[in-house]
Amino acid sequence: MRAVSENSTDDAVFGLDVGNNTEWALRQLPLNKHQKLTMSAWYGTMGFGLPAGLAAKLSFPDKQVWNISGDGGYAMVMPDLLTEVKYHLPVINIVLENKVLGFIQHEKILANQAPYGIDLIGADWAKIAENMGAIGFKVANLADLKKAMTKITDLQHQGNQLPIVIDAKIKNVDPIDTSFMPLDPEKFDKETIMQYRKQYAISEKDQPAFKKLVELVLKSENY
């Protein structure tokens, strides 16, 4: 997400799929007031990301558009990549492949249910994209990601009109459960806060208490 943030324009549009990718994007993309974001927050519709990016590019043809999906949601609607190719819609589609339906996995763990029907076999999404007439990049580490982002920036400067797929192979790490976050020093003792931060490797700088976060946002020039 940091790479997306660093390479997104000040007026970029983001379409988010449903799954762990939703949490990663919402928590780690520091959007400004000129950028736009759409997601299926109420219905939780898997496969929302790619068509959202497609619609965003049609609505805002002169703006940079990103689709952030997991491999589960992307696999459901991948044929629509052909539509982006056909109509020359250079959406940047990111596929976060962890080979599992992350949201459902989390629900099953909490409900003490057997983890059946949630594992995925994965695919070479970059190669599939190329076979569909798009541009594909497979990234498995930060060095690959940096090279891909540099090439994408060059393509954009050259006036590229083809959709791009970044096939990002990631670890299956569950996002932090935010249903209970003891971070506010006015409500929790120091030991409780420190134990929680240590458990989830949350630094005070990167994730301050909500009250402090609101204060920082209100003071920001981009708000």
Beta strands, then each sheet from edge to edge (+ up, - down):
strand 1: 13-16
strand 2: 36-39
strand 3: 65-70
strand 4: 92-97
strand 5: 135-139
strand 6: 164-169
sheet 1: 2+ 1+ 3+ 4+ 6+ 5+
end
